[in-house]
Amino acid sequence: MSNEPSRRSFLSVSAAAALMLGLLKTGPAHAATGDVRPFRVRIPERDLVELRRRVLATRWPDAETVTDLSQGAPQRTLKALADYWRTEYDWRRTEAKLNALPQFMTEIDGLDIHFLHVRSKHENALPLLVSHGWPGSVIEQLKIIGPLTDPTAHGGKAEDAFHLVIPSMPGYGFSGKPTTTGWGPDHIARAWIELMKRLGYDRYVAQGGDWGALIVDLMALQKPAGLLGVHTNLPGAVPVDIDNAARAGGPQPPGLQGEELKAWQDVLFRYSKGQAYARIMGTRPQTLRALADSPAGLASFMIDHNVTSLALIARAFDGHRESLTRQDVVENVSLYWLTSTAISAARLYWESKYSVIAAKGVTLPVAVSVFPEEVYQAPRSWAERAYPNLIHYNRVARGGHFAAWEQPQILAEELRAGFRQLR
């Protein structure tokens, strides 16, 4: 039985029906164009039954021969994940969360782009585009929607409010899958600029981590009318010579001390041992067909993004209550599985010619938040060199690579502070 979902799996509704259902708060942005159409998620029950059957039928390999994470995702973690996925997890709850939010689809450059558009009730809210990465999705951003659109209910002030636009990248989630080459980060940056223009926003800011961090940097390089500045939690701040040296495996550049030396060591590890997933997606994405055939295989590949995130996820499936829950992890993997986007998402690595973390010459205002368990912690000295118009730099107390997912309140506070002077 094929697991490729048809377009009929996802039900669009007319604008009139959406208004009757109270699914969206409209404004000039939606009145401006008929190209934006409301969207709702409805996965056929047969796909959920087939998912559970495949999880149950997993052919497990031998367990790892070490007691740490040096060989990848542990067998015990994946077996606990599979058991939870098959017996406890309910996709319909995730579907309901998504459908409770205003979702839309629009065609840009021949490709359908899915996005959430949640407008604040507060006057003078600042429009903010939030771009996810891999193995993230719009699900990764759901926890920040309340704090950013309704700050008075989450420890902020009315003047801190944002209107949120959260798109699914091409080939990810409910967005269309490119059938030709050319949908790399530059193209996505242009598409996000077009999306904000299409929604009627003539002044806005943008935020991203992982691929999203690169995309908002590239948006800033294009300097579109209306983009006031960007926020990143994975700064493109590594000096180009240092990034090149780390990519080549050394030697260590001279003169590095303190935070810069630690950042060099992290970047060197990232290129030498911490990016196995990226190497294969960047060179042979189509070879990863097994990810489209085995739910457990897909989950194993997705949770092994970096050592600290994997450790956090492993603890969640060992029964520890921390910043990520079992449901957080499984609903994100489920989105990739049910939309059959493992391969289409992987191709973005093949399309990209950029180092995400290297400096690129961005001159627009930039706010930087450094999370202690990110793949590297950008020193202030590097951030100031990479972003000469640095308007905010802060090292926060907790959190890692998936900032919105792990520490939504901290990220919300950082966005409020980082963009305050641009309002």
WOMO-V441652 format. One record per residue. N is the residue number from 1. RES is the residue in three letters. PHI is phi in radians with two decimals (none if undefined). OMEGA is omega in whole degrees, 0 to 359 (999 if undefined). Layout:
BEGIN
N/RES/PHI/OMEGA
N/RES/PHI/OMEGA
END
This chain:
BEGIN
1/MET/none/180
2/SER/-1.24/177
3/ASN/-1.79/179
4/GLU/-1.25/183
5/PRO/-1.27/175
6/SER/-1.48/177
7/ARG/-1.06/180
8/ARG/-1.21/178
9/SER/-1.18/186
10/PHE/-2.09/189
11/LEU/-1.70/173
12/SER/-1.55/176
13/VAL/-2.19/180
14/SER/-1.22/179
15/ALA/-1.06/180
16/ALA/-1.11/180
17/ALA/-1.14/180
18/ALA/-1.08/179
19/LEU/-1.13/179
20/MET/-1.10/181
21/LEU/-1.41/180
22/GLY/1.25/186
23/LEU/-1.48/183
24/LEU/-2.52/173
25/LYS/-1.85/186
26/THR/-1.48/176
27/GLY/-2.82/181
28/PRO/-0.95/183
29/ALA/-1.06/182
30/HIS/-1.61/178
31/ALA/-1.31/189
32/ALA/-1.31/187
33/THR/-2.63/174
34/GLY/-1.52/182
35/ASP/-1.34/180
36/VAL/-1.76/183
37/ARG/-2.15/178
38/PRO/-1.07/186
39/PHE/-2.56/174
40/ARG/-2.34/181
41/VAL/-1.70/172
42/ARG/-2.64/179
43/ILE/-1.45/179
44/PRO/-1.04/181
45/GLU/-1.05/180
46/ARG/-1.08/179
47/ASP/-1.21/178
48/LEU/-1.26/176
49/VAL/-1.10/180
50/GLU/-1.14/177
51/LEU/-1.05/180
52/ARG/-1.10/178
53/ARG/-1.10/181
54/ARG/-1.18/177
55/VAL/-1.08/180
56/LEU/-1.10/184
57/ALA/-1.54/181
58/THR/-0.94/174
59/ARG/-1.67/187
60/TRP/-1.44/174
61/PRO/-1.39/172
62/ASP/-1.10/177
63/ALA/-1.22/177
64/GLU/-1.08/183
65/THR/-1.76/180
66/VAL/-2.23/180
67/THR/-1.81/178
68/ASP/-1.92/184
69/LEU/-1.75/188
70/SER/-1.21/177
71/GLN/-1.78/178
72/GLY/1.94/185
73/ALA/-1.07/183
74/PRO/-1.20/178
75/GLN/-1.01/184
76/ARG/-1.10/180
77/THR/-1.14/182
78/LEU/-1.18/179
79/LYS/-1.20/177
80/ALA/-1.17/178
81/LEU/-1.09/181
82/ALA/-1.11/180
83/ASP/-1.13/178
84/TYR/-1.11/182
85/TRP/-1.03/186
86/ARG/-1.40/191
87/THR/-1.91/186
88/GLU/-2.10/186
89/TYR/-1.16/181
90/ASP/-2.15/180
91/TRP/-1.04/183
92/ARG/-1.06/176
93/ARG/-1.17/177
94/THR/-1.13/179
95/GLU/-1.01/180
96/ALA/-1.14/178
97/LYS/-1.07/180
98/LEU/-1.15/183
99/ASN/-1.28/174
100/ALA/-1.36/181
101/LEU/-1.87/177
102/PRO/-1.23/179
103/GLN/-2.00/184
104/PHE/-2.50/175
105/MET/-2.34/173
106/THR/-2.55/181
107/GLU/-1.69/177
108/ILE/-2.23/180
109/ASP/0.92/175
110/GLY/1.44/183
111/LEU/-2.17/176
112/ASP/-1.22/177
113/ILE/-2.05/178
114/HIS/-1.58/177
115/PHE/-2.70/169
116/LEU/-1.59/177
117/HIS/-2.39/185
118/VAL/-1.97/183
119/ARG/-1.64/179
120/SER/-1.30/174
121/LYS/-1.38/186
122/HIS/-1.49/178
123/GLU/-1.13/177
124/ASN/1.16/173
125/ALA/-1.06/183
126/LEU/-1.61/177
127/PRO/-1.14/183
128/LEU/-2.36/172
129/LEU/-1.64/179
130/VAL/-2.03/184
131/SER/-1.95/182
132/HIS/-1.50/178
133/GLY/-2.36/176
134/TRP/-1.96/359
135/PRO/-1.60/181
136/GLY/-1.59/182
137/SER/-3.00/176
138/VAL/-1.10/177
139/ILE/-1.06/180
140/GLU/-1.06/186
141/GLN/-1.73/188
142/LEU/-1.06/185
143/LYS/-1.24/181
144/ILE/-1.60/185
145/ILE/-1.11/179
146/GLY/-1.05/181
147/PRO/-1.01/183
148/LEU/-1.52/181
149/THR/-1.53/182
150/ASP/-2.27/188
151/PRO/-1.09/182
152/THR/-1.14/177
153/ALA/-1.59/185
154/HIS/-2.36/173
155/GLY/1.46/179
156/GLY/-1.98/180
157/LYS/-2.01/181
158/ALA/-0.99/182
159/GLU/-1.27/176
160/ASP/-1.59/191
161/ALA/-1.27/176
162/PHE/-2.24/160
163/HIS/-1.54/185
164/LEU/-1.92/170
165/VAL/-2.14/185
166/ILE/-2.20/182
167/PRO/-1.53/169
168/SER/-1.55/181
169/MET/-1.09/175
170/PRO/-0.93/181
171/GLY/1.49/182
172/TYR/-2.06/173
173/GLY/0.97/186
174/PHE/-1.61/174
175/SER/-1.23/179
176/GLY/-1.18/179
177/LYS/-1.75/178
178/PRO/-1.00/178
179/THR/-1.88/175
180/THR/-2.33/177
181/THR/-1.30/174
182/GLY/2.01/179
183/TRP/-1.64/175
184/GLY/-1.60/183
185/PRO/-1.01/178
186/ASP/-1.05/182
187/HIS/-1.14/179
188/ILE/-1.12/178
189/ALA/-1.04/178
190/ARG/-1.14/179
191/ALA/-1.15/180
192/TRP/-1.16/176
193/ILE/-1.09/178
194/GLU/-1.11/180
195/LEU/-1.06/181
196/MET/-1.15/176
197/LYS/-1.13/181
198/ARG/-1.11/179
199/LEU/-1.41/174
200/GLY/1.54/181
201/TYR/-1.59/181
202/ASP/-1.78/170
203/ARG/-2.65/186
204/TYR/-2.80/176
205/VAL/-2.21/183
206/ALA/-2.45/181
207/GLN/-2.38/177
208/GLY/-2.82/169
209/GLY/-2.29/181
210/ASP/0.98/177
211/TRP/-0.96/180
212/GLY/-1.04/178
213/ALA/-1.14/177
214/LEU/-1.12/184
215/ILE/-1.12/180
216/VAL/-1.25/172
217/ASP/-1.06/181
218/LEU/-1.22/172
219/MET/-1.05/181
220/ALA/-1.12/178
221/LEU/-1.11/179
222/GLN/-1.34/177
223/LYS/0.84/179
224/PRO/-1.20/175
225/ALA/-1.03/177
226/GLY/1.82/180
227/LEU/-1.36/185
228/LEU/-1.45/183
229/GLY/3.02/182
230/VAL/-2.34/173
231/HIS/-2.12/179
232/THR/-2.34/171
233/ASN/-1.92/167
234/LEU/-2.38/190
235/PRO/-1.10/169
236/GLY/-1.45/191
237/ALA/-2.12/182
238/VAL/-1.25/177
239/PRO/-0.94/188
240/VAL/-1.02/181
241/ASP/-1.15/179
242/ILE/-1.28/177
243/ASP/-1.07/179
244/ASN/-1.12/180
245/ALA/-1.13/179
246/ALA/-1.17/180
247/ARG/-1.09/180
248/ALA/-1.46/179
249/GLY/1.55/179
250/GLY/1.97/5
251/PRO/-1.35/179
252/GLN/-1.15/176
253/PRO/-1.08/181
254/PRO/-1.27/171
255/GLY/1.47/181
256/LEU/-1.51/180
257/GLN/-2.48/173
258/GLY/0.97/183
259/GLU/-1.09/181
260/GLU/-1.20/177
261/LEU/-1.14/178
262/LYS/-1.09/179
263/ALA/-1.12/176
264/TRP/-1.00/181
265/GLN/-1.10/178
266/ASP/-1.16/180
267/VAL/-1.16/178
268/LEU/-1.08/178
269/PHE/-1.09/181
270/ARG/-0.99/182
271/TYR/-1.34/186
272/SER/-1.52/185
273/LYS/-2.32/190
274/GLY/-1.74/185
275/GLN/-2.32/181
276/ALA/-1.02/181
277/TYR/-1.06/184
278/ALA/-1.24/181
279/ARG/-1.11/182
280/ILE/-1.26/177
281/MET/-1.18/181
282/GLY/-1.36/183
283/THR/-2.06/185
284/ARG/-2.41/185
285/PRO/-1.07/184
286/GLN/-1.20/179
287/THR/-1.22/184
288/LEU/-1.45/183
289/ARG/-1.00/181
290/ALA/-1.02/180
291/LEU/-1.18/178
292/ALA/-1.54/185
293/ASP/-2.01/183
294/SER/-2.23/177
295/PRO/-1.03/180
296/ALA/-1.15/177
297/GLY/-1.12/177
298/LEU/-1.08/180
299/ALA/-1.06/181
300/SER/-1.04/181
301/PHE/-1.18/185
302/MET/-1.25/185
303/ILE/-1.41/182
304/ASP/-1.69/180
305/HIS/-1.33/177
306/ASN/-2.69/190
307/VAL/-1.09/184
308/THR/-1.21/177
309/SER/-1.17/178
310/LEU/-1.07/179
311/ALA/-1.10/178
312/LEU/-1.09/180
313/ILE/-1.16/179
314/ALA/-1.04/179
315/ARG/-1.14/179
316/ALA/-1.06/181
317/PHE/-1.47/170
318/ASP/-1.56/176
319/GLY/1.79/179
320/HIS/-1.44/179
321/ARG/-1.74/180
322/GLU/-2.25/187
323/SER/-1.39/175
324/LEU/-2.00/178
325/THR/-1.82/175
326/ARG/-1.06/180
327/GLN/-1.12/178
328/ASP/-0.90/185
329/VAL/-1.18/187
330/VAL/-1.26/180
331/GLU/-1.22/177
332/ASN/-1.23/177
333/VAL/-1.09/180
334/SER/-1.05/179
335/LEU/-1.05/178
336/TYR/-1.08/183
337/TRP/-1.17/187
338/LEU/-1.23/175
339/THR/-1.72/180
340/SER/0.87/184
341/THR/-1.99/180
342/ALA/-1.01/184
343/ILE/-1.39/180
344/SER/-1.10/176
345/ALA/-1.22/182
346/ALA/-1.08/185
347/ARG/-1.11/177
348/LEU/-1.04/177
349/TYR/-1.13/178
350/TRP/-1.19/182
351/GLU/-1.27/189
352/SER/-1.40/175
353/LYS/-1.99/186
354/TYR/-1.87/161
355/SER/-1.54/182
356/VAL/-1.06/190
357/ILE/-1.66/181
358/ALA/-1.44/178
359/ALA/-1.14/186
360/LYS/-2.26/178
361/GLY/1.51/179
362/VAL/-1.25/181
363/THR/-1.98/175
364/LEU/-1.17/176
365/PRO/-1.02/182
366/VAL/-2.33/172
367/ALA/-1.94/184
368/VAL/-2.15/172
369/SER/-2.07/183
370/VAL/-1.85/180
371/PHE/-1.67/191
372/PRO/-1.16/180
373/GLU/-1.95/173
374/GLU/-1.21/184
375/VAL/-1.09/167
376/TYR/-2.67/179
377/GLN/-1.84/184
378/ALA/-1.17/175
379/PRO/-1.12/178
380/ARG/-1.00/181
381/SER/-1.05/178
382/TRP/-1.22/180
383/ALA/-1.07/180
384/GLU/-1.17/178
385/ARG/-1.26/184
386/ALA/-1.26/183
387/TYR/-2.13/183
388/PRO/-1.07/176
389/ASN/-1.87/181
390/LEU/-1.31/184
391/ILE/-1.80/181
392/HIS/-2.81/174
393/TYR/-2.51/180
394/ASN/-2.61/171
395/ARG/-1.68/184
396/VAL/-1.59/189
397/ALA/-1.44/188
398/ARG/-2.47/171
399/GLY/2.02/182
400/GLY/-2.30/190
401/HIS/-1.12/183
402/PHE/-1.72/191
403/ALA/-1.04/183
404/ALA/-1.13/183
405/TRP/-1.36/186
406/GLU/-1.49/186
407/GLN/-2.35/185
408/PRO/-1.07/181
409/GLN/-1.20/178
410/ILE/-1.11/180
411/LEU/-1.10/178
412/ALA/-1.05/178
413/GLU/-1.11/178
414/GLU/-1.14/179
415/LEU/-1.19/177
416/ARG/-1.07/182
417/ALA/-1.20/186
418/GLY/-1.15/184
419/PHE/-1.77/187
420/ARG/-1.00/184
421/GLN/-1.37/179
422/LEU/-1.69/181
423/ARG/-1.29/999
END
